[in-house]
Amino acid sequence: MLGADLDILSTHGLWKYCSVASQRWHRQTGRPYIVHPEGMLESWALRNAKWKKRIAALLYEDRHLRSAACLRALCEAEAQSIRAYGMHNPICVIPNGVDLPDLSETPKLQAHAFADDRKILLYLGRLHPKKNLANLIRAWKQTPDSHRGDWVLAIAGWDQAGYEHELKQLTRDYGFTDSVQFLGPLFGQDKDAAYGVCHALILPSLSEGLPITVLEAWAYAKPVLMTRECNLPAGFAAGAALQIGTAPEEIAAGLKQLIEMSDDDRRAVGDRGRTLVATKFSWPRIGEQMRSVYEWILGGGTTPESVRL
């Protein structure tokens, strides 16, 4: 990094070597850096491997955070978590962004094509306990056959800590031989195709920073069911998402609402999501906001609207 002659450094994530490296670069050059915690100061995240994180905090991470010219939060809830952790630095609240795809060029889902005409409710992300997928499957069980008979729950993602085995066992216990399908990890064109063919996305998470999968689904004009823990209240306000709770019966209520909607109503919800992404979560919009923060840190004028002092 020293040979790069940087004006400012931007570092993503915590609890790893880049925290030490950016702190060392700052001491040697006297130049500022900004830290993107990426949701790692949320209370749920801090409870995981908490003793290792406490040791790392004492050794280097707290110093790394305190010395930052600015901390970037993805949403207001994350900004509150950063303050609750004890940081008093300026915080800029700027979400992540996504590209808007050309909907006329959606690739085909070759490897996991569905052979029937059922509608697809997609989950896409890590298979991890905080994603609350066991309760989603329990909610699927609570949904009457008359409602879910025309739908398939497609779970796409990579396993963490053996959670996939637990989920598959639960589906076997409930006799879901066909209405719940595990697609495995999807990347690139396969992921794009999954968004293209699905009829809705669900994210029943217990905790999130700011979930890119929701933004990607909106970019493909798909309606979303999500918990308030997904930290995207703008989606509810815009009518682009249905709010669900985390308990099985609360998720089941959301499933019922989605399934009973007409095709036109579901499309309208998805269209509002795509409009929301275009106006608030597109990369050009995010880039402008981040540039104003970098210029402000380097001495360029008034405090940006995104910054909380």
Contacts in CASP RR format, 6 or more apart in sequence:
PFRMAT RR
TARGET T0000
AUTHOR 0000-0000-0000
METHOD contacts of the structure
MODEL  1
MLGADLDILSTHGLWKYCSVASQRWHRQTGRPYIVHPEGMLESWALRNAK
WKKRIAALLYEDRHLRSAACLRALCEAEAQSIRAYGMHNPICVIPNGVDL
PDLSETPKLQAHAFADDRKILLYLGRLHPKKNLANLIRAWKQTPDSHRGD
WVLAIAGWDQAGYEHELKQLTRDYGFTDSVQFLGPLFGQDKDAAYGVCHA
LILPSLSEGLPITVLEAWAYAKPVLMTRECNLPAGFAAGAALQIGTAPEE
IAAGLKQLIEMSDDDRRAVGDRGRTLVATKFSWPRIGEQMRSVYEWILGG
GTTPESVRL
1 9 0 8 1.000
1 21 0 8 1.000
1 25 0 8 1.000
2 25 0 8 1.000
2 28 0 8 1.000
2 29 0 8 1.000
6 25 0 8 1.000
6 29 0 8 1.000
6 31 0 8 1.000
7 31 0 8 1.000
7 298 0 8 1.000
8 31 0 8 1.000
8 32 0 8 1.000
8 33 0 8 1.000
8 34 0 8 1.000
8 69 0 8 1.000
8 294 0 8 1.000
8 297 0 8 1.000
8 298 0 8 1.000
9 22 0 8 1.000
9 25 0 8 1.000
9 26 0 8 1.000
9 31 0 8 1.000
9 32 0 8 1.000
9 33 0 8 1.000
9 34 0 8 1.000
10 33 0 8 1.000
10 34 0 8 1.000
10 36 0 8 1.000
11 18 0 8 1.000
11 19 0 8 1.000
11 22 0 8 1.000
11 33 0 8 1.000
11 34 0 8 1.000
11 35 0 8 1.000
11 36 0 8 1.000
12 18 0 8 1.000
12 36 0 8 1.000
12 38 0 8 1.000
13 19 0 8 1.000
13 35 0 8 1.000
13 36 0 8 1.000
13 37 0 8 1.000
13 38 0 8 1.000
13 40 0 8 1.000
14 35 0 8 1.000
14 37 0 8 1.000
14 38 0 8 1.000
14 40 0 8 1.000
14 41 0 8 1.000
14 61 0 8 1.000
14 64 0 8 1.000
14 65 0 8 1.000
15 40 0 8 1.000
15 52 0 8 1.000
15 53 0 8 1.000
15 56 0 8 1.000
15 61 0 8 1.000
19 60 0 8 1.000
19 61 0 8 1.000
19 64 0 8 1.000
20 60 0 8 1.000
20 64 0 8 1.000
22 33 0 8 1.000
22 35 0 8 1.000
22 64 0 8 1.000
23 60 0 8 1.000
23 63 0 8 1.000
23 64 0 8 1.000
23 67 0 8 1.000
25 31 0 8 1.000
25 33 0 8 1.000
26 32 0 8 1.000
26 33 0 8 1.000
26 67 0 8 1.000
32 68 0 8 1.000
32 69 0 8 1.000
32 70 0 8 1.000
32 297 0 8 1.000
32 298 0 8 1.000
33 67 0 8 1.000
33 68 0 8 1.000
33 69 0 8 1.000
34 68 0 8 1.000
34 69 0 8 1.000
34 70 0 8 1.000
34 71 0 8 1.000
34 72 0 8 1.000
34 92 0 8 1.000
34 293 0 8 1.000
34 294 0 8 1.000
34 297 0 8 1.000
35 64 0 8 1.000
35 65 0 8 1.000
35 68 0 8 1.000
35 70 0 8 1.000
35 71 0 8 1.000
35 72 0 8 1.000
36 71 0 8 1.000
36 72 0 8 1.000
37 65 0 8 1.000
37 71 0 8 1.000
37 72 0 8 1.000
37 73 0 8 1.000
37 78 0 8 1.000
37 82 0 8 1.000
38 74 0 8 1.000
38 209 0 8 1.000
39 45 0 8 1.000
39 74 0 8 1.000
39 78 0 8 1.000
39 81 0 8 1.000
39 209 0 8 1.000
40 46 0 8 1.000
41 78 0 8 1.000
41 81 0 8 1.000
41 82 0 8 1.000
41 85 0 8 1.000
41 87 0 8 1.000
42 77 0 8 1.000
42 78 0 8 1.000
42 81 0 8 1.000
42 207 0 8 1.000
42 209 0 8 1.000
43 81 0 8 1.000
43 84 0 8 1.000
43 207 0 8 1.000
44 130 0 8 1.000
44 206 0 8 1.000
44 207 0 8 1.000
45 207 0 8 1.000
46 53 0 8 1.000
46 85 0 8 1.000
53 61 0 8 1.000
65 71 0 8 1.000
65 85 0 8 1.000
65 87 0 8 1.000
65 89 0 8 1.000
66 87 0 8 1.000
66 89 0 8 1.000
68 89 0 8 1.000
69 89 0 8 1.000
69 90 0 8 1.000
69 297 0 8 1.000
70 89 0 8 1.000
70 90 0 8 1.000
70 91 0 8 1.000
70 92 0 8 1.000
70 293 0 8 1.000
70 297 0 8 1.000
70 307 0 8 1.000
71 82 0 8 1.000
71 87 0 8 1.000
71 89 0 8 1.000
71 90 0 8 1.000
71 91 0 8 1.000
71 92 0 8 1.000
72 91 0 8 1.000
72 92 0 8 1.000
72 93 0 8 1.000
72 94 0 8 1.000
72 290 0 8 1.000
72 293 0 8 1.000
73 79 0 8 1.000
73 81 0 8 1.000
73 82 0 8 1.000
73 91 0 8 1.000
73 92 0 8 1.000
73 93 0 8 1.000
73 94 0 8 1.000
74 93 0 8 1.000
74 94 0 8 1.000
74 95 0 8 1.000
74 96 0 8 1.000
74 209 0 8 1.000
74 210 0 8 1.000
74 231 0 8 1.000
75 93 0 8 1.000
75 95 0 8 1.000
75 209 0 8 1.000
75 210 0 8 1.000
75 231 0 8 1.000
75 232 0 8 1.000
76 93 0 8 1.000
76 231 0 8 1.000
77 209 0 8 1.000
77 231 0 8 1.000
78 93 0 8 1.000
78 209 0 8 1.000
78 210 0 8 1.000
78 231 0 8 1.000
79 91 0 8 1.000
79 93 0 8 1.000
79 308 0 8 1.000
82 91 0 8 1.000
83 91 0 8 1.000
90 307 0 8 1.000
90 308 0 8 1.000
90 309 0 8 1.000
91 307 0 8 1.000
91 308 0 8 1.000
92 289 0 8 1.000
92 290 0 8 1.000
92 293 0 8 1.000
92 304 0 8 1.000
92 306 0 8 1.000
92 307 0 8 1.000
92 308 0 8 1.000
93 306 0 8 1.000
93 308 0 8 1.000
94 286 0 8 1.000
94 289 0 8 1.000
94 290 0 8 1.000
94 293 0 8 1.000
94 306 0 8 1.000
95 210 0 8 1.000
95 215 0 8 1.000
95 280 0 8 1.000
95 281 0 8 1.000
95 286 0 8 1.000
96 210 0 8 1.000
96 212 0 8 1.000
96 215 0 8 1.000
96 281 0 8 1.000
96 286 0 8 1.000
97 212 0 8 1.000
97 215 0 8 1.000
97 277 0 8 1.000
97 281 0 8 1.000
97 282 0 8 1.000
97 283 0 8 1.000
97 285 0 8 1.000
97 286 0 8 1.000
98 212 0 8 1.000
98 215 0 8 1.000
98 216 0 8 1.000
98 219 0 8 1.000
98 277 0 8 1.000
98 281 0 8 1.000
98 282 0 8 1.000
98 283 0 8 1.000
99 219 0 8 1.000
99 282 0 8 1.000
99 283 0 8 1.000
100 219 0 8 1.000
100 274 0 8 1.000
100 277 0 8 1.000
100 278 0 8 1.000
100 282 0 8 1.000
101 192 0 8 1.000
101 219 0 8 1.000
101 220 0 8 1.000
103 196 0 8 1.000
103 220 0 8 1.000
103 221 0 8 1.000
106 192 0 8 1.000
106 193 0 8 1.000
106 195 0 8 1.000
106 196 0 8 1.000
106 197 0 8 1.000
106 220 0 8 1.000
107 189 0 8 1.000
107 190 0 8 1.000
107 192 0 8 1.000
107 193 0 8 1.000
108 193 0 8 1.000
109 190 0 8 1.000
109 193 0 8 1.000
109 194 0 8 1.000
109 196 0 8 1.000
109 197 0 8 1.000
110 190 0 8 1.000
110 193 0 8 1.000
111 190 0 8 1.000
112 154 0 8 1.000
112 181 0 8 1.000
112 183 0 8 1.000
112 186 0 8 1.000
112 190 0 8 1.000
112 194 0 8 1.000
114 120 0 8 1.000
114 152 0 8 1.000
114 154 0 8 1.000
114 197 0 8 1.000
118 149 0 8 1.000
118 150 0 8 1.000
118 151 0 8 1.000
118 152 0 8 1.000
119 150 0 8 1.000
119 151 0 8 1.000
119 152 0 8 1.000
119 199 0 8 1.000
119 200 0 8 1.000
120 151 0 8 1.000
120 152 0 8 1.000
120 154 0 8 1.000
120 197 0 8 1.000
120 198 0 8 1.000
120 199 0 8 1.000
120 200 0 8 1.000
121 151 0 8 1.000
121 152 0 8 1.000
121 153 0 8 1.000
121 154 0 8 1.000
121 198 0 8 1.000
121 199 0 8 1.000
121 200 0 8 1.000
121 201 0 8 1.000
121 202 0 8 1.000
121 255 0 8 1.000
121 258 0 8 1.000
122 154 0 8 1.000
122 156 0 8 1.000
122 194 0 8 1.000
122 195 0 8 1.000
122 198 0 8 1.000
122 200 0 8 1.000
122 201 0 8 1.000
122 202 0 8 1.000
122 217 0 8 1.000
122 222 0 8 1.000
123 131 0 8 1.000
123 133 0 8 1.000
123 136 0 8 1.000
123 153 0 8 1.000
123 154 0 8 1.000
123 155 0 8 1.000
123 156 0 8 1.000
123 201 0 8 1.000
123 202 0 8 1.000
123 203 0 8 1.000
124 156 0 8 1.000
124 157 0 8 1.000
124 186 0 8 1.000
124 191 0 8 1.000
124 194 0 8 1.000
124 195 0 8 1.000
124 201 0 8 1.000
124 213 0 8 1.000
124 216 0 8 1.000
124 217 0 8 1.000
125 131 0 8 1.000
125 156 0 8 1.000
125 157 0 8 1.000
125 158 0 8 1.000
125 213 0 8 1.000
126 157 0 8 1.000
126 158 0 8 1.000
126 160 0 8 1.000
127 133 0 8 1.000
127 155 0 8 1.000
127 157 0 8 1.000
127 158 0 8 1.000
127 159 0 8 1.000
127 160 0 8 1.000
127 162 0 8 1.000
127 163 0 8 1.000
127 164 0 8 1.000
127 167 0 8 1.000
128 160 0 8 1.000
128 161 0 8 1.000
128 163 0 8 1.000
129 161 0 8 1.000
129 163 0 8 1.000
129 206 0 8 1.000
130 205 0 8 1.000
130 206 0 8 1.000
130 207 0 8 1.000
131 203 0 8 1.000
131 204 0 8 1.000
131 205 0 8 1.000
131 206 0 8 1.000
132 204 0 8 1.000
132 205 0 8 1.000
132 206 0 8 1.000
132 227 0 8 1.000
132 246 0 8 1.000
133 155 0 8 1.000
133 163 0 8 1.000
133 167 0 8 1.000
133 204 0 8 1.000
134 166 0 8 1.000
134 167 0 8 1.000
134 170 0 8 1.000
135 204 0 8 1.000
135 246 0 8 1.000
135 247 0 8 1.000
135 248 0 8 1.000
135 251 0 8 1.000
136 153 0 8 1.000
136 202 0 8 1.000
136 204 0 8 1.000
136 251 0 8 1.000
137 153 0 8 1.000
137 167 0 8 1.000
137 170 0 8 1.000
137 171 0 8 1.000
137 174 0 8 1.000
137 176 0 8 1.000
137 180 0 8 1.000
138 170 0 8 1.000
138 248 0 8 1.000
138 251 0 8 1.000
139 204 0 8 1.000
139 248 0 8 1.000
139 249 0 8 1.000
139 250 0 8 1.000
139 251 0 8 1.000
139 252 0 8 1.000
139 255 0 8 1.000
140 148 0 8 1.000
140 153 0 8 1.000
140 174 0 8 1.000
140 176 0 8 1.000
140 179 0 8 1.000
140 180 0 8 1.000
140 252 0 8 1.000
140 255 0 8 1.000
141 174 0 8 1.000
141 176 0 8 1.000
141 248 0 8 1.000
142 248 0 8 1.000
142 249 0 8 1.000
142 252 0 8 1.000
143 252 0 8 1.000
143 255 0 8 1.000
143 256 0 8 1.000
143 259 0 8 1.000
147 255 0 8 1.000
147 256 0 8 1.000
147 259 0 8 1.000
147 260 0 8 1.000
148 179 0 8 1.000
148 255 0 8 1.000
148 259 0 8 1.000
149 179 0 8 1.000
150 259 0 8 1.000
151 179 0 8 1.000
151 199 0 8 1.000
151 259 0 8 1.000
152 178 0 8 1.000
152 179 0 8 1.000
152 180 0 8 1.000
152 181 0 8 1.000
153 179 0 8 1.000
153 180 0 8 1.000
153 181 0 8 1.000
154 181 0 8 1.000
154 183 0 8 1.000
154 194 0 8 1.000
154 198 0 8 1.000
155 167 0 8 1.000
155 180 0 8 1.000
155 181 0 8 1.000
155 182 0 8 1.000
155 183 0 8 1.000
155 184 0 8 1.000
156 182 0 8 1.000
156 183 0 8 1.000
156 184 0 8 1.000
156 185 0 8 1.000
156 186 0 8 1.000
156 191 0 8 1.000
156 194 0 8 1.000
157 183 0 8 1.000
157 184 0 8 1.000
157 185 0 8 1.000
157 186 0 8 1.000
158 184 0 8 1.000
158 185 0 8 1.000
159 165 0 8 1.000
164 182 0 8 1.000
167 182 0 8 1.000
168 182 0 8 1.000
171 180 0 8 1.000
183 194 0 8 1.000
186 194 0 8 1.000
191 216 0 8 1.000
195 201 0 8 1.000
195 216 0 8 1.000
195 217 0 8 1.000
195 219 0 8 1.000
195 220 0 8 1.000
195 222 0 8 1.000
196 220 0 8 1.000
196 222 0 8 1.000
198 217 0 8 1.000
198 222 0 8 1.000
199 222 0 8 1.000
199 223 0 8 1.000
199 266 0 8 1.000
200 222 0 8 1.000
200 223 0 8 1.000
200 224 0 8 1.000
200 225 0 8 1.000
200 258 0 8 1.000
200 266 0 8 1.000
201 213 0 8 1.000
201 214 0 8 1.000
201 217 0 8 1.000
201 222 0 8 1.000
201 223 0 8 1.000
201 224 0 8 1.000
201 225 0 8 1.000
202 224 0 8 1.000
202 225 0 8 1.000
202 226 0 8 1.000
202 244 0 8 1.000
202 251 0 8 1.000
202 255 0 8 1.000
203 211 0 8 1.000
203 213 0 8 1.000
203 214 0 8 1.000
203 224 0 8 1.000
203 225 0 8 1.000
203 226 0 8 1.000
203 227 0 8 1.000
203 230 0 8 1.000
204 225 0 8 1.000
204 226 0 8 1.000
204 227 0 8 1.000
204 244 0 8 1.000
204 245 0 8 1.000
204 246 0 8 1.000
204 251 0 8 1.000
205 211 0 8 1.000
205 226 0 8 1.000
205 227 0 8 1.000
205 229 0 8 1.000
205 230 0 8 1.000
205 246 0 8 1.000
206 227 0 8 1.000
206 229 0 8 1.000
206 246 0 8 1.000
207 229 0 8 1.000
208 229 0 8 1.000
208 230 0 8 1.000
208 231 0 8 1.000
209 230 0 8 1.000
209 231 0 8 1.000
210 230 0 8 1.000
210 231 0 8 1.000
210 232 0 8 1.000
211 226 0 8 1.000
211 230 0 8 1.000
211 231 0 8 1.000
211 232 0 8 1.000
214 224 0 8 1.000
214 226 0 8 1.000
214 230 0 8 1.000
214 232 0 8 1.000
214 241 0 8 1.000
215 277 0 8 1.000
215 281 0 8 1.000
217 224 0 8 1.000
218 224 0 8 1.000
218 240 0 8 1.000
218 270 0 8 1.000
218 273 0 8 1.000
218 274 0 8 1.000
218 276 0 8 1.000
218 277 0 8 1.000
218 281 0 8 1.000
219 274 0 8 1.000
219 277 0 8 1.000
220 274 0 8 1.000
221 267 0 8 1.000
221 270 0 8 1.000
221 271 0 8 1.000
221 273 0 8 1.000
221 274 0 8 1.000
222 270 0 8 1.000
223 240 0 8 1.000
223 241 0 8 1.000
223 242 0 8 1.000
223 258 0 8 1.000
223 261 0 8 1.000
223 266 0 8 1.000
223 267 0 8 1.000
223 269 0 8 1.000
223 270 0 8 1.000
224 235 0 8 1.000
224 240 0 8 1.000
224 241 0 8 1.000
224 242 0 8 1.000
224 269 0 8 1.000
224 270 0 8 1.000
224 273 0 8 1.000
225 241 0 8 1.000
225 242 0 8 1.000
225 243 0 8 1.000
225 244 0 8 1.000
225 251 0 8 1.000
225 254 0 8 1.000
225 255 0 8 1.000
225 258 0 8 1.000
226 232 0 8 1.000
226 241 0 8 1.000
226 242 0 8 1.000
226 243 0 8 1.000
226 244 0 8 1.000
227 243 0 8 1.000
227 244 0 8 1.000
227 245 0 8 1.000
227 246 0 8 1.000
228 236 0 8 1.000
228 243 0 8 1.000
228 245 0 8 1.000
229 246 0 8 1.000
232 241 0 8 1.000
234 276 0 8 1.000
234 280 0 8 1.000
235 241 0 8 1.000
235 273 0 8 1.000
235 276 0 8 1.000
236 243 0 8 1.000
238 272 0 8 1.000
238 273 0 8 1.000
238 275 0 8 1.000
238 276 0 8 1.000
239 269 0 8 1.000
239 272 0 8 1.000
239 273 0 8 1.000
240 269 0 8 1.000
240 270 0 8 1.000
240 272 0 8 1.000
240 273 0 8 1.000
240 275 0 8 1.000
240 276 0 8 1.000
241 269 0 8 1.000
241 273 0 8 1.000
242 254 0 8 1.000
242 257 0 8 1.000
242 258 0 8 1.000
242 269 0 8 1.000
244 250 0 8 1.000
244 251 0 8 1.000
244 253 0 8 1.000
244 254 0 8 1.000
245 251 0 8 1.000
258 266 0 8 1.000
261 269 0 8 1.000
279 285 0 8 1.000
289 304 0 8 1.000
289 306 0 8 1.000
292 304 0 8 1.000
292 306 0 8 1.000
293 304 0 8 1.000
293 306 0 8 1.000
293 307 0 8 1.000
295 301 0 8 1.000
296 302 0 8 1.000
296 303 0 8 1.000
296 304 0 8 1.000
296 307 0 8 1.000
303 309 0 8 1.000
END
